[in-house]
């Protein structure tokens, strides 16, 4: 998990992942959209590939990159564990606020 978070913490790599979210792209198109030079993009793609976030498929003389689902599913599951904790806490807060509102309504009715 740490490798994935590290890879995504770099803004250019995150932008590459966001570009590939819409579907596979050749490296030349990634270079064009990011307005960077090819060696820089290749370096970032190598890091993303080493962490398993992307995979490359050769197509004649082009290299097509696409996202791999498994690491993103693992990241989603990890984030989901925190989501459950916050949902429980927010539910308890909602119950507490409802209780306070009921007390306030009862006190106003007595006045």
C-alpha positions, 0 to 999 in steps of 0.5 A, spaced: 500 500 500 505 504 501 508 504 494 501 505 491 500 511 496 508 514 494 506 513 487 500 517 487 503 522 491 507 525 486 502 530 482 505 528 475 503 521 476 497 522 479 495 526 473 497 520 468 493 516 472 487 521 471 488 521 464 488 513 464 482 513 468 478 514 461 481 509 457 488 506 455 493 512 451 499 511 447 505 514 451 505 520 445 498 522 447 500 522 455 506 526 453 502 531 449 496 532 454 501 533 460 506 538 455 512 534 458 518 531 454 517 524 453 523 522 458 520 525 464 513 521 462 517 515 461 520 515 468 513 517 471 510 511 467 516 506 469 514 508 477 507 507 476 508 500 472 513 498 478 507 499 483 503 495 478 498 501 477 499 501 470 501 496 464 504 497 458 501 493 451 506 494 445 502 496 439 507 496 433 512 501 434 507 504 440 507 503 447 499 503 450 498 504 457 492 502 461 490 502 468 490 496 472 484 495 476 487 490 482 491 496 486 486 501 485 481 496 488 486 495 494 486 502 495 479 503 495 478 497 500 483 501 504 480 507 504 473 504 505 475 501 512 476 509 514 469 510 511 466 505 515 469 509 521 467 516 519 460 513 518 459 510 525 462 516 528 457 521 524 451 516 525 453 517 533 453 525 532 446 525 528 443 521 534 446 526 539 444 532 535 437 529 535 437 528 542 439 535 544 433 537 539 428 533 542 430 536 549 430 543 547 423 542 544 421 539 550 423 545 554 420 550 549 413 546 550 414 546 558 415 554 557 
